[in-house]
Amino acid sequence: MIDDMHTVGSAIGPQRCGTVVDQLRSTFGDGLTRPTAWRRTQLAALRRMIIECEVELLDAVCADLGKSY
């Protein structure tokens, strides 16, 4: 189900995209999405985390972009 999307490092292949979109639309249609207040709280926490961990995040991005493939 949708929970497998939350696995760290997982990717959804093209063959599953349609199924995932259908499941997400069904969830939204059923009214199972989170309320606006919850979403705002989550965004505020994300902002706080980005500010608090700015140096670590920038180091990780620089290390990732510096990789040669």
SVG drawing of the C-alpha trace seen along z (x, -y; Angstrom):
<svg xmlns="http://www.w3.org/2000/svg" viewBox="-15 -29 49 31">
<polyline fill="none" stroke="black" stroke-width="0.4" points="0.0,0.0 1.1,-3.7 3.3,-2.9 6.0,-1.4 6.6,-4.9 8.0,-5.9 10.8,-3.4 14.1,-5.3 15.9,-5.2 13.0,-3.5 11.9,-4.6 8.6,-3.9 9.1,-2.5 7.1,-3.7 4.9,-0.6 3.7,-1.5 3.1,-5.2 -0.4,-4.8 -1.4,-2.6 0.1,-4.9 -1.6,-8.0 -5.0,-6.1 -4.4,-5.2 -3.5,-8.7 -6.6,-10.1 -8.8,-7.6 -7.3,-8.5 -7.9,-12.2 -11.4,-11.5 -12.2,-9.6 -11.3,-12.7 -8.3,-10.9 -5.9,-13.7 -4.5,-15.8 -6.2,-19.0 -4.7,-22.4 -3.5,-23.0 -1.5,-19.7 0.1,-20.6 1.1,-24.1 2.6,-22.5 4.6,-20.1 5.8,-22.9 6.9,-25.0 8.8,-22.0 10.4,-21.4 11.5,-25.1 12.9,-24.9 14.8,-21.7 16.3,-23.3 17.4,-26.3 18.9,-24.3 20.6,-21.8 21.7,-24.2 25.4,-23.4 24.9,-19.7 22.4,-19.9 24.7,-22.1 27.7,-19.8 25.6,-16.8 24.5,-18.6 28.0,-19.6 29.3,-16.1 26.6,-14.7 27.0,-17.2 30.8,-16.7 30.5,-13.0 31.6,-11.8 29.5,-9.3"/>
</svg>
